[in-house]
Amino acid sequence: MKTKKYIDWQYVIGLMALPLVILGFLMLIYLVQDRLRYNPAYFTQEYIQRYKIPSTLTDDLEKAIQQGDSNQMAVLQGTRQVPGKLQPLPKVRFLVFWEKAGKYNNYLFFDFSDYHRYMQHVKEVNGRYVVVPEGLYYYMDSGGWRLFFGPAAVIWWLLVILFTGGVWVYRSMRGVREDLWGSQQKE
């Protein structure tokens, strides 16, 4: 008796591995960014002395946000890339140290004109503090990716399992119907 193959297991295994492949690709991007991110010109003795404590950085960050100064923001971030044109936000003020999360200190800035809140993430790199904007690098470096990836991967795997189970039930019942009543082809 010939057994019927209801599920293509290579396809299912490929679908199950998809979140891990995506995570690996994002980790690779993060590792490349980590190697090339910082500009050595912003890690001279002068900058290390100026930004060896976070309070100096938050003072300068407040001024850079208020003035929309992209060049100053590049200095504060210590990156090779100068951020795009920033909109000046003159009513933004440093409000409070929010929390320490791993290697990051999070500071809350507040816009008193429209009550918008801005969280700024600061970490120590090569002896000085830098601002790290939210983005792929920040989420991978801070470990925040786990908060998204874990639940998203579990949901994906459950959907693949449920869909595969549904396909298996449908195809096996089709085989049972064919065994019981034969192939009913209309001619």
Phi, psi and omega in degrees: 000132182273128177273143181267142178263111183269334184232137174271096189294331177297321179294317180295316179296321176298317177295323179292328181277347184305312178300324180290324177293316179297316178299318178299319178296316179294322177296321178297315177300316179300315182297321177294315178299320181298323180287326187253000191293311192267141181269119181302335179297336180265010179236031174284172181301324180299312180290323179297318178294317184293319187249034178280348173234145185294334184295323176296319179296316181293326176297312179292327178295318178301315179295319181295320179292317181298321183268347184067037185274101181294321181294318177295324179295323176297321177296316182292326177278337180070019187264163177289329185264130176278129179301153178301177181303121180266140177279126177297134178236082189294342182264006180279134180226149172292131183253303187197152168291127186268303181193161170256121181236097182067235181271004182253140167257127181255130182240138181261125173249149188226133176265111184284353178276324182229010176063025178278142180253140178235120176267128178246133184254125185236136176218162179269131178224125176050041174090000178223162178268142178227155175269135178242113180290155178293138181169189182303315181300312182298314183293325178285319183289323183276347184087004179296342180298331181296326181295331178266314188296315182304301179297321180296319179294319179297317178299315179300313182296321177296318178297317179298316180296314180295317179295317179297317177298319178297317178295318180298314180298314181299312183291322179290323177292326175297319177296321178295317179299317180294323179292321182285311187248356179079170180284117182260089180261134177273130182251000000 
